[in-house]
Amino acid sequence: MKIQTVEELADYLASDLGWRKKELTFIVNSIKVEYESNIDIQLRIGTAILYAHWEGFIKNAGKYYIIYVKQLGLKYEELNDNFVALALRSKFNGLETAKTSKHTELVRILINDLSKMAIIPYYDVINTKSNLKWPIFKEILDTLGLEYSFYMTKDKMINKLVKNRNDIAHGQRVYFDEDEFFNMYREVMNMLDYFKEQIIQSALTENFKRD
């Protein structure tokens, strides 16, 4: 996959979010016209799919952004700290060993190789751990260098969505309030839209670069 311009990045994001919105709109409209006797079934289906698109878009959108930054071929010294840390992730993982050679390798990069092109990984970097709770989401925002104050008041709702999905996935016969579901749906849509715009704006303003 190649994403070489901000326009291409925006297109990937819009396409990925677009089909998710279409599917969720269908689910929401189905719930609105469902017979009362079947509403609990529809709400469980809707909750499971709502979570799936919450996790799926965050994972894909984050990956698209990293692919875009990676292809710019920037040097370590040109990148903000979060992307330097991302580029050196495999080296940091090696620090768990007591081998001085591994420590020296990292020190050499930090001292002598800052003018070299950073190799930024993108495969499996955005790890939702299949439970995209608030602490995990915040870690993803930190990884991408995105500001998170907008989401701070939504932490409980995010955690509740994950809990509801887990209850369904574990086969529990749970019941959800219809108004609560629609409120959660609106909040998730707002967050996904905001996350998309955050990434586009960060790419446009080159937020990934060191000042």
ChimeraX attribute file (.defattr): number of C-alpha atoms within 10 A of each C-alpha:
attribute: neighborCount
match mode: 1-to-1
recipient: residues
	/A:1	6
	/A:2	11
	/A:3	20
	/A:4	14
	/A:5	15
	/A:6	18
	/A:7	13
	/A:8	14
	/A:9	22
	/A:10	21
	/A:11	13
	/A:12	17
	/A:13	23
	/A:14	16
	/A:15	11
	/A:16	16
	/A:17	22
	/A:18	12
	/A:19	12
	/A:20	20
	/A:21	15
	/A:22	10
	/A:23	13
	/A:24	19
	/A:25	13
	/A:26	12
	/A:27	18
	/A:28	18
	/A:29	10
	/A:30	15
	/A:31	21
	/A:32	13
	/A:33	9
	/A:34	14
	/A:35	11
	/A:36	11
	/A:37	7
	/A:38	10
	/A:39	19
	/A:40	19
	/A:41	16
	/A:42	20
	/A:43	22
	/A:44	21
	/A:45	15
	/A:46	22
	/A:47	22
	/A:48	20
	/A:49	17
	/A:50	26
	/A:51	21
	/A:52	16
	/A:53	21
	/A:54	22
	/A:55	21
	/A:56	17
	/A:57	18
	/A:58	22
	/A:59	19
	/A:60	16
	/A:61	23
	/A:62	22
	/A:63	20
	/A:64	21
	/A:65	23
	/A:66	24
	/A:67	20
	/A:68	20
	/A:69	23
	/A:70	21
	/A:71	14
	/A:72	13
	/A:73	14
	/A:74	18
	/A:75	16
	/A:76	25
	/A:77	17
	/A:78	19
	/A:79	21
	/A:80	17
	/A:81	16
	/A:82	16
	/A:83	26
	/A:84	20
	/A:85	16
	/A:86	20
	/A:87	20
	/A:88	19
	/A:89	14
	/A:90	11
	/A:91	16
	/A:92	15
	/A:93	10
	/A:94	14
	/A:95	16
	/A:96	10
	/A:97	11
	/A:98	9
	/A:99	10
	/A:100	9
	/A:101	11
	/A:102	17
	/A:103	16
	/A:104	12
	/A:105	13
	/A:106	17
	/A:107	12
	/A:108	12
	/A:109	15
	/A:110	15
	/A:111	9
	/A:112	10
	/A:113	15
	/A:114	16
	/A:115	14
	/A:116	14
	/A:117	16
	/A:118	22
	/A:119	17
	/A:120	22
	/A:121	17
	/A:122	18
	/A:123	10
	/A:124	9
	/A:125	16
	/A:126	21
	/A:127	18
	/A:128	17
	/A:129	9
	/A:130	12
	/A:131	17
	/A:132	23
	/A:133	20
	/A:134	19
	/A:135	12
	/A:136	16
	/A:137	22
	/A:138	18
	/A:139	15
	/A:140	20
	/A:141	17
	/A:142	14
	/A:143	18
	/A:144	22
	/A:145	17
	/A:146	18
	/A:147	12
	/A:148	13
	/A:149	8
	/A:150	10
	/A:151	16
	/A:152	10
	/A:153	9
	/A:154	16
	/A:155	14
	/A:156	12
	/A:157	17
	/A:158	21
	/A:159	16
	/A:160	15
	/A:161	23
	/A:162	24
	/A:163	15
	/A:164	18
	/A:165	21
	/A:166	16
	/A:167	15
	/A:168	17
	/A:169	11
	/A:170	8
	/A:171	8
	/A:172	10
	/A:173	10
	/A:174	12
	/A:175	13
	/A:176	15
	/A:177	10
	/A:178	15
	/A:179	9
	/A:180	9
	/A:181	18
	/A:182	17
	/A:183	12
	/A:184	19
	/A:185	20
	/A:186	10
	/A:187	15
	/A:188	20
	/A:189	19
	/A:190	12
	/A:191	16
	/A:192	19
	/A:193	14
	/A:194	14
	/A:195	23
	/A:196	21
	/A:197	15
	/A:198	15
	/A:199	24
	/A:200	18
	/A:201	14
	/A:202	17
	/A:203	20
	/A:204	13
	/A:205	10
	/A:206	14
	/A:207	16
	/A:208	22
	/A:209	19
	/A:210	12
	/A:211	8
